[in-house]
Amino acid sequence: MTEATGSVDLAYRHVGMKPTRWVAWAINPTGKGMVGSQSLVAYRNPNGILKAYTSPVMSYGTKLQEGNLSFQVPKISADFSNKEMIIFATIVLPKNMTTVSHVWQEGPVRGDNHLGMHPLGGDNVKSMGTLDLLSGKVMTTKGGTSGTLHFKQFHGIINAVSWGFLMPVGAITARYMKVFQSADPAWFYAHIICQSSAYLLGIAGAGTGIYLGNKSHGIQHSTHRTIGILLLVLGFIQVLALKLRPKKEHKYRIWWNFYHHSVGYAIIILSIFNIFEGFNILNPLKIWRLVYACVLIVLGAIAVILEVVTWVIVIRRRRRIENPASNITAVA
């Protein structure tokens, strides 16, 4: 940095780049983080031509459109080779600005030269720090490891446990345990405990989702949000349905059972789908996807085994009812 003029010659290198990715490095003169940052952007378009330009980031919904920054950028260029993108630039900062907050990001380039959103988890939410332009000292801040990221992790965990685990366990309990006469009425209370706990935890998960949505202005996850709202509504309807449940001998009980089972299975399917949507948004370590997939496989295997066992029990029970004489043992 030339302290007298505020001129800085810099090069930002991003390794491990694919040709279909963009990269950006930015200074935030007014605060920390993404909003308000003044960015240098580079990418290679589908024709193989490198483009380097400046883009002020005014909101979380930025498309990284080309525009002037709050300080001068007399020179900017880029080079891409050996999976490395390097941005070269000369910037002119206010003379008293020797320490700056900087951020960096990378994301996908679409076929129409549209720069897609960067991932919202992992290293992409930790990419910020402080840079001393005189000494060259760099200090990385905890950006993504506190605050919002903790809420994201809590949101993901609590919803995976509630909608993605307790709900299926409650359904398995109701479907298969009631076949065992010795489990009546314990299966019913176990079912209620699982489903009620899942729904209450789901409400807490929804609360964190609303908080995250309010904190992420301009970022929309419409599918994830819509399914989340639908799950809350369906869960509430299931709770109300318990109050309206006809007695076993009532003529409408069969229709209530059909409704209750259909909505319950729909909730489970939507829950699992939405959890994987959440994985795509948060982009955690692959091990977490694998762990949850293994949990689903185990639950599925248990359901298959219990399906076979309970059908055998039901068939034998029907035979004894239809042929009561076969249950009598002759005594000589």
C-alpha positions as CSV (number, residue, x, y, z in Angstrom):
1,M,0.0,0.0,0.0
2,T,1.2,3.5,-0.8
3,E,0.2,5.3,2.3
4,A,0.5,8.8,0.8
5,T,-2.0,8.1,-2.0
6,G,-4.0,5.2,-0.6
7,S,-3.2,3.1,-3.7
8,V,-3.1,-0.6,-3.2
9,D,-1.9,-3.2,-5.8
10,L,-3.3,-6.6,-4.9
11,A,-3.8,-10.1,-6.2
12,Y,-6.4,-12.5,-4.9
13,R,-5.9,-16.2,-5.7
14,H,-8.6,-18.8,-5.4
15,V,-7.4,-22.4,-5.8
16,G,-9.4,-25.6,-6.8
17,M,-11.6,-23.6,-9.2
18,K,-13.6,-25.2,-11.9
19,P,-14.2,-23.3,-15.2
20,T,-17.9,-23.0,-14.4
21,R,-17.4,-21.1,-11.1
22,W,-17.1,-17.4,-10.3
23,V,-14.9,-15.9,-7.6
24,A,-15.1,-12.6,-5.7
25,W,-13.0,-10.7,-3.2
26,A,-14.4,-7.7,-1.5
27,I,-13.7,-4.9,1.1
28,N,-16.5,-3.8,3.4
29,P,-15.7,-0.1,4.3
30,T,-18.7,0.3,6.6
31,G,-19.0,-3.0,8.5
32,K,-18.4,-6.7,8.5
33,G,-19.9,-9.4,6.3
34,M,-21.4,-9.4,2.9
35,V,-23.9,-6.5,2.8
36,G,-22.1,-3.2,2.0
37,S,-19.0,-4.9,0.6
38,Q,-17.3,-3.5,-2.5
39,S,-16.3,-6.5,-4.6
40,L,-14.0,-7.5,-7.3
41,V,-15.5,-10.4,-9.4
42,A,-14.1,-12.7,-12.0
43,Y,-15.4,-15.6,-14.0
44,R,-15.0,-17.4,-17.3
45,N,-18.0,-17.3,-19.6
46,P,-19.2,-20.3,-21.6
47,N,-17.1,-19.0,-24.6
48,G,-13.9,-19.3,-22.5
49,I,-13.5,-15.5,-22.2
50,L,-12.4,-14.2,-18.8
51,K,-14.4,-11.3,-17.3
52,A,-13.2,-9.2,-14.3
53,Y,-15.3,-6.3,-13.0
54,T,-16.5,-4.5,-9.9
55,S,-19.8,-5.0,-8.1
56,P,-21.2,-3.2,-5.0
57,V,-23.1,-5.6,-2.8
58,M,-26.2,-3.8,-1.4
59,S,-28.3,-6.8,-0.2
60,Y,-28.2,-10.6,0.4
61,G,-30.2,-10.9,-2.9
62,T,-27.4,-9.5,-5.0
63,K,-26.9,-10.8,-8.5
64,L,-23.3,-9.3,-8.6
65,Q,-24.3,-6.9,-11.3
66,E,-21.5,-4.7,-12.6
67,G,-21.3,-1.3,-11.0
68,N,-19.0,1.4,-9.6
69,L,-17.6,0.9,-6.1
70,S,-17.3,3.5,-3.3
71,F,-13.6,3.8,-4.0
72,Q,-11.6,4.0,-7.3
73,V,-10.4,0.9,-9.1
74,P,-8.1,2.1,-11.9
75,K,-7.1,-1.5,-13.0
76,I,-8.7,-4.9,-12.7
77,S,-8.0,-8.1,-14.6
78,A,-8.0,-11.9,-14.1
79,D,-6.2,-15.0,-15.0
80,F,-7.3,-18.6,-14.9
81,S,-5.0,-21.6,-15.2
82,N,-4.3,-24.9,-13.4
83,K,-7.6,-24.6,-11.6
84,E,-6.6,-21.3,-10.1
85,M,-8.4,-18.0,-10.6
86,I,-6.4,-14.9,-9.8
87,I,-7.8,-11.4,-9.6
88,F,-5.3,-8.5,-10.1
89,A,-6.4,-5.0,-9.3
90,T,-5.3,-1.6,-8.2
91,I,-7.6,0.2,-5.8
92,V,-7.5,3.6,-4.2
93,L,-8.7,3.8,-0.6
94,P,-9.1,6.8,1.7
95,K,-5.7,7.7,3.1
96,N,-6.7,6.8,6.7
97,M,-8.0,3.4,5.8
98,T,-5.2,1.0,6.5
99,T,-7.1,-1.8,8.1
100,V,-10.1,-3.2,6.2
101,S,-12.7,-5.9,6.7
102,H,-12.7,-8.3,3.7
103,V,-14.8,-11.2,2.5
104,W,-14.4,-13.7,-0.3
105,Q,-16.8,-16.1,-2.1
106,E,-17.2,-18.5,-5.0
107,G,-20.3,-19.9,-6.7
108,P,-21.6,-21.4,-9.9
109,V,-21.8,-19.7,-13.3
110,R,-25.0,-20.6,-15.2
111,G,-25.2,-21.0,-19.0
112,D,-26.6,-17.5,-19.6
113,N,-23.7,-15.8,-17.8
114,H,-25.9,-15.6,-14.7
115,L,-23.9,-15.9,-11.5
116,G,-25.7,-18.3,-9.1
117,M,-25.8,-18.1,-5.4
118,H,-22.9,-19.4,-3.4
119,P,-23.4,-22.3,-0.9
120,L,-24.9,-21.2,2.4
121,G,-22.9,-23.5,4.7
122,G,-19.4,-24.8,5.4
123,D,-16.5,-22.5,4.5
124,N,-18.7,-20.2,2.5
125,V,-20.1,-18.7,5.7
126,K,-16.7,-18.4,7.3
127,S,-15.0,-16.4,4.5
128,M,-14.4,-13.1,6.2
129,G,-11.6,-11.5,8.1
130,T,-9.6,-8.4,8.8
131,L,-6.6,-7.3,6.7
132,D,-3.9,-4.8,7.7
133,L,-2.7,-3.3,4.5
134,L,0.5,-1.8,6.0
135,S,1.8,-4.9,7.8
136,G,0.1,-7.5,5.6
137,K,-1.3,-9.2,8.7
138,V,-4.5,-11.2,8.1
139,M,-6.9,-12.3,10.8
140,T,-9.9,-14.5,10.0
141,T,-13.0,-13.8,12.0
142,K,-15.5,-16.4,13.2
143,G,-18.1,-15.1,10.9
144,G,-20.1,-18.2,10.1
145,T,-19.4,-20.2,13.3
146,S,-21.5,-18.0,15.6
147,G,-24.9,-16.4,15.6
148,T,-26.7,-17.3,12.4
149,L,-24.8,-20.5,11.8
150,H,-25.6,-21.8,15.2
151,F,-29.3,-21.2,14.5
152,K,-29.0,-23.0,11.2
153,Q,-27.4,-26.0,12.9
154,F,-30.0,-26.0,15.6
155,H,-32.8,-25.6,13.0
156,G,-31.5,-28.6,11.1
157,I,-30.9,-30.8,14.0
158,I,-34.2,-30.2,15.8
159,N,-36.2,-30.7,12.6
160,A,-34.3,-33.8,11.6
161,V,-35.0,-35.3,15.1
162,S,-38.7,-34.2,15.2
163,W,-40.1,-34.6,11.7
164,G,-37.4,-36.9,10.4
165,F,-37.1,-39.4,13.2
166,L,-39.8,-39.2,15.9
167,M,-42.7,-38.9,13.4
168,P,-41.7,-42.1,11.6
169,V,-41.1,-43.9,14.9
170,G,-44.5,-42.9,16.1
171,A,-46.1,-44.2,12.9
172,I,-44.3,-47.5,13.1
173,T,-45.4,-47.8,16.7
174,A,-49.0,-47.3,15.8
175,R,-49.1,-49.5,12.8
176,Y,-47.3,-52.5,14.1
177,M,-47.4,-52.5,17.9
178,K,-51.2,-52.5,18.2
179,V,-51.2,-56.0,16.6
180,F,-49.7,-57.4,19.7
181,Q,-52.5,-57.7,22.2
182,S,-50.1,-57.4,25.2
183,A,-49.1,-54.0,23.9
184,D,-52.6,-52.5,24.2
185,P,-53.0,-49.7,25.2
186,A,-49.3,-49.0,25.7
187,W,-48.8,-48.6,21.9
188,F,-51.4,-45.8,21.8
189,Y,-49.7,-43.8,24.5
190,A,-46.3,-44.4,22.9
191,H,-47.7,-43.2,19.6
192,I,-49.1,-40.1,21.1
193,I,-45.9,-39.3,23.0
194,C,-43.8,-39.6,19.8
195,Q,-46.1,-37.6,17.6
196,S,-46.7,-34.9,20.2
197,S,-43.0,-34.5,21.0
198,A,-42.3,-34.4,17.3
199,Y,-44.8,-31.7,16.7
200,L,-43.8,-29.5,19.6
201,L,-40.1,-29.8,18.6
202,G,-41.2,-29.0,15.0
203,I,-42.8,-25.8,16.2
204,A,-39.5,-24.8,17.8
205,G,-37.8,-25.7,14.5
206,A,-40.2,-23.5,12.6
207,G,-39.5,-20.7,15.0
208,T,-35.8,-20.9,14.2
209,G,-36.7,-21.0,10.5
210,I,-38.7,-17.8,10.8
211,Y,-35.8,-16.2,12.6
212,L,-33.3,-17.3,9.9
213,G,-35.6,-16.0,7.2
214,N,-35.8,-12.6,8.8
215,K,-32.0,-12.5,9.1
216,S,-31.4,-13.5,5.5
217,H,-33.0,-10.6,3.6
218,G,-33.2,-11.4,-0.1
219,I,-32.5,-15.1,0.2
220,Q,-35.5,-17.2,-0.5
221,H,-35.8,-21.0,-0.1
222,S,-39.4,-21.2,-1.3
223,T,-39.7,-24.9,-1.6
224,H,-38.2,-25.6,1.9
225,R,-40.3,-22.8,3.5
226,T,-43.6,-23.9,1.8
227,I,-43.2,-27.5,2.8
228,G,-42.3,-26.5,6.3
229,I,-45.5,-24.4,6.6
230,L,-47.6,-27.3,5.1
231,L,-46.1,-29.7,7.7
232,L,-47.1,-27.4,10.5
233,V,-50.7,-27.2,9.1
234,L,-51.0,-31.0,8.6
235,G,-49.6,-31.6,12.0
236,F,-52.1,-29.3,13.6
237,I,-55.0,-31.0,11.7
238,Q,-53.8,-34.3,13.0
239,V,-53.9,-33.0,16.6
240,L,-57.5,-31.7,16.0
241,A,-58.5,-35.0,14.4
242,L,-57.7,-36.9,17.7
243,K,-60.4,-34.8,19.4
244,L,-62.9,-35.8,16.7
245,R,-61.9,-39.5,16.6
246,P,-65.1,-41.7,16.5
247,K,-65.3,-44.8,18.7
248,K,-64.2,-48.1,17.2
249,E,-67.7,-49.3,16.6
250,H,-68.8,-46.1,14.9
251,K,-69.7,-46.4,11.2
252,Y,-67.5,-43.4,10.3
253,R,-64.4,-44.8,12.1
254,I,-63.1,-46.5,8.9
255,W,-63.2,-43.2,7.1
256,W,-61.4,-41.4,10.0
257,N,-58.7,-44.1,9.9
258,F,-58.2,-43.7,6.2
259,Y,-57.9,-39.9,6.6
260,H,-55.6,-40.2,9.7
261,H,-53.3,-42.7,8.0
262,S,-53.1,-40.8,4.7
263,V,-52.3,-37.5,6.3
264,G,-49.7,-39.2,8.6
265,Y,-47.9,-40.9,5.7
266,A,-48.0,-37.6,3.7
267,I,-46.3,-35.8,6.7
268,I,-43.6,-38.5,6.8
269,I,-42.9,-38.3,3.1
270,L,-42.8,-34.5,3.1
271,S,-40.7,-34.4,6.2
272,I,-38.0,-36.6,4.7
273,F,-38.0,-34.6,1.4
274,N,-37.7,-31.3,3.3
275,I,-34.9,-32.6,5.5
276,F,-32.9,-33.3,2.3
277,E,-33.9,-29.9,1.0
278,G,-32.4,-28.5,4.2
279,F,-29.2,-30.5,3.6
280,N,-28.9,-28.9,0.1
281,I,-29.3,-25.4,1.7
282,L,-27.0,-25.8,4.7
283,N,-24.5,-27.9,2.8
284,P,-23.1,-29.7,5.8
285,L,-20.4,-32.4,5.8
286,K,-21.4,-35.4,3.7
287,I,-21.3,-37.6,6.8
288,W,-24.5,-36.0,8.1
289,R,-26.4,-36.9,5.0
290,L,-25.0,-40.4,5.3
291,V,-26.0,-40.7,8.9
292,Y,-29.6,-39.6,8.3
293,A,-29.8,-41.9,5.2
294,C,-28.6,-44.8,7.5
295,V,-31.3,-43.9,10.1
296,L,-33.9,-44.1,7.4
297,I,-32.6,-47.4,6.1
298,V,-32.7,-48.8,9.6
299,L,-36.3,-47.6,10.2
300,G,-37.3,-48.9,6.8
301,A,-35.8,-52.3,7.6
302,I,-37.6,-52.4,11.0
303,A,-40.9,-51.5,9.3
304,V,-40.4,-54.3,6.7
305,I,-39.6,-56.9,9.3
306,L,-42.6,-55.9,11.5
307,E,-44.9,-55.9,8.4
308,V,-44.1,-59.5,7.8
309,V,-44.3,-60.5,11.5
310,T,-47.6,-58.7,12.1
311,W,-49.2,-60.2,8.9
312,V,-48.2,-63.7,10.1
313,I,-49.8,-62.9,13.5
314,V,-53.0,-61.5,11.9
315,I,-53.4,-64.5,9.5
316,R,-53.0,-67.0,12.3
317,R,-55.4,-65.1,14.5
318,R,-58.0,-65.1,11.7
319,R,-57.6,-68.8,11.2
320,R,-58.2,-69.6,14.9
321,I,-61.3,-67.4,14.8
322,E,-62.7,-69.1,11.6
323,N,-61.8,-72.6,12.8
324,P,-62.3,-72.6,16.6
325,A,-62.5,-76.4,16.6
326,S,-58.9,-76.7,15.5
327,N,-57.9,-75.0,18.8
328,I,-59.4,-77.9,20.9
329,T,-57.0,-80.7,21.8
330,A,-58.5,-84.1,22.2
331,V,-57.8,-85.8,25.5
332,A,-57.7,-89.6,25.6
